[in-house]
């Protein structure tokens, strides 16, 4: 067979979206998505997970993991160069009028929760550094805690709070919505401007660390650091979960496929360039930090709120209080850049599904003048505003596990299915060393999902979202006579 059945519409089939993002803009959007607040607040969590600088294995394996999965996205993004990312890929792989319709609906359904969680995590991280500058913001005004037992799923804990930092997080989210409420060409220019601040921030942190680096601190491994045991693998799994969160974002350009110039070439290039660049930045930056701050201090910080300010503490120790304050402002800039990029990319997914008739039709609306999916943008943005009241650690864990269960595993298996069924189909980009990257990605996702203490907590949340999504899909499909209720 020479072509993929039910192939994606040709590039010209999305005339209302403007192809205004070139390779430079695509790389900038990916990098500011990846380098959000995560690497500036999660180092103590990774050190704490493994109990020593051997936790850098989490960053290294996370980079390999991202590269393997990135090649999946690159091949699919070049083969199906429209907007929607995984929604489009899953639909095409599994049949847009068959199982693919259900699976792609479930992807958009979980994205309606996981995307606002991802956006909110950046806003919360930004607000935590505002709390470093103005400690009075950290006091809670109210706290809500819910503990319940669900049939077949066990205990379920939910907590929310509102403080001055919560108000800052909400304000950051609203500002991102405001800046994105414009045409894609203007958005691309803003992204490049934000990218400059992001690179300046990580560049300064790396320079400070390397010029004050102490090898004895960086490689002060505790006894038995590399002893192979169940605790070693559980710690590595917990470290890789956090590293996975920090690397995510390399696929953002795929959600904007309908707005990328020459997508068959620029989507794979943007993916691979951004993954390589960010992997180098993360590994060098974190090794340089533990060459200044003893890892035992970071391990203790992981158990307190001071873990959120590790970079401010790092810069303050080297240069003084002014440097801690300045880097806090720069990290807030970086976090906001990530929020901006996340909201931009994700807002295109419900729109694409709605245009396809596979999600709520009100979301298929485009701004009449600026030609961007305004209602989808507002829906995800305001959901993120609500999620800003959650606690950051809960947001990160829930986000990663939900996304793995409903998106990444389905897509990684899907590329093997696609290659097997249609080996001769046109592929502008072909995965290197196929099928090794896909197999490694699947193994890595499963490992990150289950190789952690108390892993079933987030899995339960994912199962709840899947079950409710199935109920919604079945009700819609029965009413609309779609798969599996289609009459022909």
N, C-alpha and C positions, 0 to 999 in steps of 0.2 A: 504494500500500500504506500502511496507516495505522499499522502497528506493526512493530517489528523482530522478525523470526523468531528463535525460540529466545531470546526476551528473558529478561533476568535475572529471577530470582524476585522477587516483591514484597518490600517492606521487611519484612513480618511473617514472611518465610520463614526468618529467622535468630533464632529465639526464644531460643536459649541464650546469645547475646551480649547484653550489657546496653547500651542506648543512654544512656550516662551522660556524654557529652562535648558541651557546648554550643559556641557560636561562640567564646567567650573561651578555652576550653580548647583548641579546635582551632587557633586562631591561635597560642596559646602553644606548643603542641607543634610546629607548623610552624617558628616562629621559633627555638626552641632547637635544632631540628634543623639549620636553615640556619646559624645563627651558632654554629658549633662552634669548634674550634681553628683551622680553616682560615684565616680572614682575619688571624689573629694570627701566622701563621708563613709565609704564602705571598707576602707583599708583595715580599720580596727576589727570589723566583723570577720574579715577573711583571716586575719592573724589569729583572732580568738577561736575560729573554727578549727584550726590545725595546731595552735599553740606554739608558733615559732615562725621564723622567716621561710621555712619550707612551704608556707602557704602561698608563696609566689608560684608554686606549681599550678595553683588555681588560675592565675592570670595567664600562664603559658598555655595550659591545656584549653583555657577559655578562648584564647586566640586561635588555636588549631581548630577548635570546635566551630568558631565563627567563620573561619575560612571554608571549612567543609560545607556548612549550611549556606554560606554565601554563594558557593558555586551552584547550589540547587536554585537559589533565587535568580542567579545570573542567567542560567539556561532557560528557566521558565519566563523570566522577564523579557528576554530577547525573543522568545518564541511567541509570546502573547503580549505585545507591547502596548496594551491599553491601560486605563486606570483601574484601580481596584485591587491590585496585588493578588494575595492569596485567594480572594473571592473568585477572581477570574480563573486562576490556575486550577483550583480544586474543581470548579464547575466544568472546565474543559477536560480535565483528566478523567473524572468519574462519570461524565455524561451530563450535559446541562439539562436534559429532560428526564434523567434517571436519578441514580444515587447522588450524582454530583449536585443536583438541585437541593437535596436535603443537607448534604455536607457543607455546601457553600452557604446555605442559610444559617446553619449552626455556627459557622465561622463568623459571619457578620453579627449574629446574636451575641456570641461571647465577646466580640470586639466592642459591642455597645457597653460592656462592663470593663474589659481589660484596657481598652484605649483610654477611657477617663481615669482609670487607676494609674496608668503610665504617666499621663499628663499631670495628675495630681501629685505623683511622687516627685516630679521635678519642682512643682510649686512648693511642696512641703520642704524639700531640701533647701530651696532658695530662702524660705521663711526662717529656717533654722539658723542660717548664717546671719539673717537680720537680727535674730535673737542674741547672737554673739555680740553684735554692735550695740544693741539696746536690750540688755537683760530683762528689763521690765516687761517686755513682750511675751516672756515665756510663761507667765502665770496663767493657769487655766481659769476661765470664767465659769465653765460648767463641764461635767464629764458624764457620759452615758455608757453604762455597761450592761450587756444583755447576755445571760447564760441560759441555754435551752437544750433540750434533748429531742432530737429528731428521729423518727422511726427509721431503722436500718442504717442510719448515718451517724448515730452517736451524738456526742455533745457538740454544741456549736456556740462559740464565744464571739461576741461582737462588741467593739468599743469605739466610741467617738468622743471628741472633745472640741472645745472652742476656746482659743486664747488669742492674744495679740498676734502671735505668729500665724495662727489660722487666718486671721484677717489679712495679713500680708500675702499669704498663699493665694487666697481668693482674689485679691487685687491683681496679683501677677497673672492669674488665669484670665481675668477680665481684660487686662491690657493686651494679652496675646490674641484674644478674640477680636479686639478692636483693630490691631495691626494687620490681622489676616483678612479683614473685611475689605478686600480690594482685589484687583486683578493679579494674575500669576506673575506677570513681568515685574510689577512693583514688589511683590513678595520675594522674588529671586534677588533683587537688589538689597532688600533688608537682610536676607539670609547671609549674603556675602559680607555685609557690614558687621553683623553679629559674629560671623566666623572669625574676623580679625581679632575681636576681643577674646574669643575662646582660645585661639592659638597664642595670643599674648599671655594669657593666664597660665596655661600649662607650660609655656616656654619659660616664664619666670620661676615657676615652682621647680622645674627640672634644673635650671641654671643654679638656683639657690642650693638644691640638694647636691648636685655634682661638685660644686665649689666648696662644700663643707662636708664632704663624704668621708665616713670612717668605715673602712672595710671590716674592721673587727665587730662593729655594731651590726652591719648589714648581714653578715654571715655567721652570727653567733647562734648556731643551731643548738637546741637543747639535746640532752642525751636521748637516743632512740628516736630522733626526729624522722628518720626514714625507715623505721622498723615496720615491716608489712604486717598489719593486723586489721581487725574489723574496725577499731577506732580510727585508724589511719584513713581507711576508705570512707568511713562516715564523715570524718572531718573534711576530707577532700571533696566529697559530694556537697557538703554545706558551703565550702569555699567556692566551688564551681557554680552553685546556684547564684551566689552574689556576683561572681564574675560574669556569668551569662547575662544577668540584668545590666551590668555595666557596659557590655559590648553591644547589646541589642540596639538597633537603630540603623544598622547597615543596609537594611532592606527598605528603608523609607522611600527611596527613589522609585521602587516598584509600585507603590500606591499611587504615584504621580505619573504613571506611564503614559497617560493620555496628554500630558503637558510637557513631556521631555522631547527635545529635538533629537532626531536620528536615534530613536530609542533602542533599536537593535544593536547599536554599537555603544551608545553612551550608558545604558543601564548596566551592562556587565562591567564596563570600565569604572563607573562610579562606585559600584559595589566593591570591587577588588582593591581599588586605590584607597578607599576610605578604611577598609578593614586592615590593610597593611599599615597605613599611617597611624591609625589609632592603636593598633597592637603595639607598635614600637613606642608610642607615647606612653601608654599605660605601664608597660614593663619597666621602661627606664625611669619613669616618674616614681613608681612605687618602690623600686629598689633604692633610688636616691633618698626617699623619705626615711626608710628604715636604716639608712646609713647615717641619719642625724637623730631621729627619735628611737630610742631602744624599743625593740619589739615587745618586751615585757610591759613597758608603759602603755603601748598600744593595746595589748591584751587586756590590761586593767581598764583602759578607757572604753573597751567594747561593752563593759558591763554598766557603764554610766552614760549620762547625756553628753559628757565631754567628747564622746566619739564623733559627734557631729561637727566638731570644730578642730579636727586634727590638723588640717592644713593651716588654719589660723595660728594654732599653737606652734606648728613647725616654723612658720615665717617669723612669728614673734620671737622665738628662741634664737633665730639667726640674726635678725636685724632690729628687733624691738617692737614695741606696741604699734607703732605706725604701720609697720609691714603687715601685722596681723589684721589690722583694720582695713588696709587697702586690698589685701588678697580676699578678704571677706566680700568686699564690694565686687571684685572681679569674678568671684565664684557665683555670686548672685546673677551677674551678667551671663555667665556660662549656663547656669541653670535655666535662666529665662530663654536663652537661645534654643536650648533643647525643647522646652515647652512649646515654643513657637514652631519648631520643625515637626514635632510630634503631632500637634493639633492640625497642622497643614496636611500632612500625609494621611492621617487617619480619617479626616473629614471626607476624603474622596471615596472611601470604601462603602459606607451606607448609601451614598449617592449612586454609585455604580450598581449596587444590588437593587436599589429601588427602580432605576432606569430599566433594569432587566426584568422587573416585575417580581423579584424574589425577596423584597423587603417592603417596609411600609411606604406607600406611594407618596406620602407627603414629603419624603426626603429626596425625591428626585428633582426638586426645584432648583433652578439656577438663578443667580442674581441677573435681572433683566439687562443690566448695562455691563457689569464687570465680568460676567460669565464665570462665576465660581459657585460651588454648591453651598449656598448660604444657610439653608435650614439644617443640613447635615453638620456643618461647622458649629452652628449655635447649639444643636442638640448635644453633641459630644462635649462642647465647651462648658455648658451649664451643668452637665452630669459631673464633669471634673471638679467644678466648683463645690458640689456636694461632697465629693470624695476627699476634698482637702481637709475635712474634719476627721479623717482616719489617721491612725498612727503609721509612721513611715515603714517600720519593719513588717507590719501586717500587710501593707500595700505591696511591698516588693515581693514577698513570698507568694501572695495570692496571684499577683500579676504573672509571675513566671510560670507557675504550675498550670493555671488556666490556659495560658497561651500554648504551652507544650501539649496539653491534652487535646485541644480542639483544632489547633492550627499546624504546629510545626511537625508533629508526628504524621499527621494525615498528608501533609505536603511532601515530606521526605519519602514516605512510602509511595506516594503518588508518582514521583518522577521515575521510580523503577517500574511502576505499572505502565506509565506512558512509553518508556523506552521499549518495554517488552511487547506492547501491543502495536506500536507504530515505529519500528526501528529506522525506517527510511524517511520519516517526516523531516521537513526542513528545520534546521536548528542553527540560527545565526551564531550562537555561542554554544559550544559543547563542553560539558563538564570535563575537567582534566582527571585522568586516572579513573574514569567511571568503571565500576560503581562504588569504588572505595570511599569517596567523600560522603555519598548518601548513606552507606552502611555505618560509617563512623558517626555521622550526625544522628542517626536513629539510636545507636547505642549510647551516645552521649546524652541525648534527651532523656532516655529511660533512666540512665544513671543519675542524672541531676534530679529527676522527679522522685526517685525512691531511696536513694542512698543518703538519707538524712534522718536524724532523730525526729520522731513524731511527724513523719512525712504525710501521714494520712489526713492531717488537719486541713491542708490546702486542697488535697485531692477530693475531700468531701465537698468543699465549696465548688470545685469544678464539676463534680457530679450533679450537684443541685442545679447549676446553670445549664448543663446539658439536658437534664430531665425536663426542666421548664421549657427550654428551647424546643425540645422534641414535641411537647404538648402544644406549643404555639404553632409550630410548623404543621403538625397533623391537622389542627383545627383549620388553618388557612388552606392547606392542600385539599381537604375534604370539601370545603366550601367552593374552591376555585377549580376543582376537578383536575388537580395536578398530581404528579407522581407521589405516592403509588396508587392514587385514585383515578388516574387518567383513564378515559374510556378508549383511547387509541394511542 
